[in-house]
Structures are given as structure tokens and as C-alpha cells.
């Protein structure tokens, strides 16, 4: 039986955000029963999949999210919000290690020029998840979200340069243009740099990546995102939101 719902203090100031956390209690109960019965079953979210065991891990506040969790949720956001596009967690590593030719087909079914935001989850040193968000409308900007505030300015700049270079290649290949190039300045915004970060443990970074992507997809303003990320209980509750939304989506399909 699910526990009584825990209120996130301060969240009621943002009704457009509180609805995200207001998950269906009936679905939570049904998912809880399903998890108890189906330890080896699999749910499918577009081209991604999650085992029942992986889905159950989302309920454990001490679990570090894997690429399976993150790719499944970002794939779900691609379907829910048509103005965003999320790349796989393997994209950035592939791009930086083997070059553009190795990821040239990753956007073949998507016109990125028509998207408002592109999400790029990045795994730093196989130990910490961060999120880069490319805002595709003028003024162009890249926002790097690091919930631990541990990324250096130089490293964030390198991420920005790699993503701008990738965008240039995409535009040259697919649109025969240099839309993002030298004529347009791309601003780099590093969230939580030189300030108190929202993450206070060693295992919630992947949940923060999913939360940041969801809030941006909902068009929540930058400063509100910073504030919401620091609310006590937000991350623990969002873990259940992720699991319930994925389970509901898989059931509908």
C-alpha cells in the first residue's frame, strides 16, 4: 500500500509545477501491485525498454539511475512534448570519442531545426550525470545543468564547443546552411556554478537530469527551476513520478 503523499513545502507557490508532482494515486497503487507480481516483465517506451526490476529501482531513493532509466524517461518526454528532442545518453560520448560521422544518423527522423530545445544527457567519468540543453531559437544558448555544481568552467566550455560544432555539421549536412555558425553568438549558461547546488547526496544526479528536462519541457523559467530543484522532498517524489508516468505510458501503448 502506498504511503501518504508527502507535501513539498513551498511548491504551492508554483501551480504550473505542482501539477507535475501530483501523480495519480490509483496508478501508484496499481503499479505497486504490478511490481510485486511481475519481477521479470518488461515495459516498452518507444524504442527503449525497462525491466520491472529497473522500474522498481526508481522507488529506492538510494538508487543511482542508469542509462536505461534516463533514456526511457527522455524518450517519453520526446513523445509528450513535440517542441523538444532528447538524444540518447550514449550520444555525447560517441560524438567526442569517434566524431560526427558516428552520430550522423541519430537525427535522421527528426528535424532539429523545428525544435525549441534539444536535451543531451552526459555521463561524466562514469560517475555523475549532467544535462546539456540547447535552446534552438534566437538567442541561441546552451545551458549545462550540474546538480552537484562540480563541473569546471573549462569543461562546460568544452561541452558547449562540441555541441556547437555538432550543430554546424547537422545544418551543413541536412539544411545546406551554417545557421548556428560564427554569425550567431551562442551563449553558455552553467547552472549552479560557484553556488550551493541542489544535490546533497551521491546518487540523485540522474533524477535531477530527468527533472531538469521535464521542467524545461514545461517551459518553466530558469530561476524557478533553480528554486524548485532545491525544494526538500522534490527529488524523492519525482522518482515516483518517473516510474508512474513510464508505466502509464507503456500501458496505454
JORA-V175378 format. One line per field, one symbol per residue. ss: DSSP state (H for helix, E for strand, C for the rest). psi: psi as a letter, one per 40 degrees, with the letter a starting at -180 (. if undefined). A space follows every 10 residues. Layout:
ss = ???
psi = ???
This chain:
ss = CCCCCCCCCC HHHCHHHHHH HCCCHHHHHH HHHHHHHCCC CEEEECCEEE EHHHHHHCCC CCCCCCHHHH HHHHHHHHHH CCCEEEECCC HHHHHHHHCH HHCCCCCCCC CHHHCCEEEE EEEECCCEEE EEEEECCCCC EEEEECCCCC CCHHHHHHHH HHHHHHHHHH HHHHCCCCCC CCCCCCEEEE ECCCCCCCCC CCCCHHHHHH HHHHHHHCCC CHHHHHHHHC CCCHHHHHHH HHHHHHHHHH HHC
psi = hiiihhhhhe deegdedddd egihdddddd dddddddgee iiihgbeiih idddddddeh eehhhidddd dddddddddd heeihhiiee dddddddeid deedeeedeh gdeeidihhg hhhhffehhi hhhhheihhh ihhhhheefe iidddddddd dddddddddd ddddefifde addhhhihhh hfhfihidhe aeeedddddd dddddddefh idddddddde hheddddddd dddddddddd dd.
